[in-house]
């Protein structure tokens, strides 16, 4: 047990990666070794189709990358890692539906010999199919949003009308009070005073014309 713990190497990889046809995809793989990184470190990526079959090596790294020169991944896999940082990732160019399968990242750093072999399932789909649900959600939003805006505008207009009517009600009450208490009384007094004055003048004129 002590020897196994001393000579251990831990590897981590994404269990599932979603990719789209024709779009660059990264397969991440990280490792942690109990021994110093040397030029003897080896990285191997193997692949098996979802339909089944034997594993085939599609990428090899030892000091420099060695992409596969044959098979379906020829000239489509590139090195994206950095062993000094514990990174053994690769990238696949122009993925196709036929690339769907299981990838295994294997790292060896002698004398470390005990390690796990994590598997990554690559699922390549058409972008249009992947976004059908999003398109449906967007369509629903486009239908719902105008209705929501109309409701908001109606509420705003109703609120404004309510405030205007409320203000007019207050102003009308004050104006009615002024008209009843001031203006009509002022007009009546002026009319009465004028009539009395006219009557008095008539009386004076009558007395002057008829002294007896």
TACORRA-V790990 format. One record per run of one state. SS is the DSSP state (2 for helix, 1 for strand, 0 for the rest). FROM is the first residue (numbers start at 1). LEN is the number of residues. If there is no record, write none. Layout:
# TACORRA-V790990
ss = (SS	SS)
from = (FROM	FROM)
len = (LEN	LEN)
This chain:
# TACORRA-V790990
ss = (0	2	0	1	0	1	0	1	0	1	0	1	0	1	0	1	0	1	0	1	2	0	1	0	1	0	2	0	1	0	1	0	1	0	1	0	2	0	2	0)
from = (1	2	7	8	14	16	21	25	28	29	34	42	50	56	62	65	68	77	80	82	83	86	87	88	90	93	97	100	101	110	112	113	114	116	119	126	127	131	132	210)
len = (1	5	1	6	2	5	4	3	1	5	8	8	6	6	3	3	9	3	2	1	3	1	1	2	3	4	3	1	9	2	1	1	2	3	7	1	4	1	78	3)
